[in-house]
Amino acid sequence: MTETLNWDHTMVDVTNLQDAIDYFNSKGLAFTPGGHHEYWGTKNALDYFGLNYIELLTIANKEKAKAFPYENNSAIHDAVEDYFAGIQRITTIAIQTDNIEETHQRLEGLGLNVGDITDGKRVDPAGKLIQWKIFYVNDELVNHLPAPFFIQWGNNDDQRREDLKKQGLIKFHPAGDLFVKQAIFNVSDPEEAAKQWSALLQAEVVSEGDTYTINIGDKQLVFKAGVENRLFKLIFHGAKQPEKLQLGQIRFDLLDKK
């Protein structure tokens, strides 16, 4: 069986969760507290655009957050470092797979240092236990670009969508019928970065000049020349009116395209 991959969610590091919620929601987004990750000492807030969502992540317990290693926790570890450095930025994306064992084996076959598949869980504010399987890529990509991580949820997409609607988490956004359309990566070597992501996702790269694009479902990962070597910003479509949002180094462009 060949695994099916999709863009699950985007990780965004913030230093003060409530301040970030207040800022983005004042601009027409709809973040709500998600809950605590007891093992990592972190907490989050989530905003859903269908099943694709954005996770604002910060520290809840400084002692716990400092204690766990980079190995097998790369994206969370990066968020902890950003918190203590006072940095707010987008870090990476999570890729949903419907066959996490096969995905893990395939990436090992590419020679990547992948962490063990582990069980993740958190308790949401309503007391509901949310569970998943997850693994991280311990290697950075070209020019220290963070790698994605991979997740498989306990329920199928239809059940998750129904549950999220019942919980009021998939809902109307005051800014419009928003959905995340593109992740813009500013990198020193966009061709090589796109090539590496292409291998991770088993997806074709489309080049136009010095811009390289990978289609993943109905969304795109776009690699452009830049010095940041990060996922630089998210592009949303469906806004009532265009607006550029920025908090620290976090950038969201809301466009009125459908």
C-alpha positions, 0 to 999 in steps of 0.5 A, a space after each residue: 500500500 502506498 501512503 497518501 500524504 497531505 498538509 495537516 497543519 502549520 506550526 507557529 511559535 509564540 511567546 505569549 499565547 493569549 496575546 497571539 490569540 487576541 491579535 490574530 482574532 482581532 484581524 478576523 481569525 478564530 483561534 481557540 485554546 487547544 490544550 496542554 502537552 504534558 510530556 513537552 510542557 507546552 500548550 497551544 491554540 488552534 484555528 481550523 480551515 477545514 481539516 487543515 489548521 494552524 497551531 500556535 505553540 508556547 511554553 506552559 511548564 519551563 522545567 519540562 520544556 527544557 528537559 526533553 532532547 532534540 532527537 525525536 522532538 525536533 519541531 517541539 524543541 525548536 519551539 522551546 528554543 524560540 520561546 526562550 530566545 523571544 522569537 515568534 515565527 512560523 517553523 514548519 508544517 506537519 504532513 498527514 499520512 494514512 500509513 505512518 509505518 510505510 512513510 517512516 520506512 520510506 524516509 529511512 530508505 532515503 537515508 534520513 535520520 528519522 525518529 521513532 514512531 510514538 503515540 501523542 496525546 493531549 486533553 482539550 479544554 472540554 476534557 476530550 482525549 485527542 490521540 495520534 501517532 507521530 514521528 520527527 525527522 532529526 536531520 535539518 535540510 539544506 541551509 538548516 531549513 527545518 524538516 516537516 514531521 509526520 502524523 497519523 490521526 486515530 480517526 479518519 478524515 470524515 470522522 475528524 471533520 464531523 467531530 471538529 464541527 460538533 465541537 465548533 472548531 471548524 467554523 466561520 471566520 469573520 475575515 471571510 471564507 478563509 483557507 490556507 493556500 500556500 506556504 512560502 519558503 525563503 531559502 538560500 538554495 530554493 532549487 535544492 530545498 524543493 528537491 529535498 521536500 519533493 523526495 519527502 513528499 513524493 511530489 513533482 517540482 514545478 519550476 518557473 524562473 527561480 521559484 519552485 513549487 510543489 503541489 500537495 492536494 489543493 495547496 502549494 509549497 513555494 520555494 523562493 530565494 531569501 536569507 531566512 531559510 525558514 517557512 517565511 509566510 502563509 498565503 490565505 485565500 477567501 478573505 473579504 478584503 486583502 490584509 497583511 498580518 504580522 506578529 514578530 516574524 509571523 506573516 499571514 497574507 489574507 487575499 480575496 482570491 477564491 
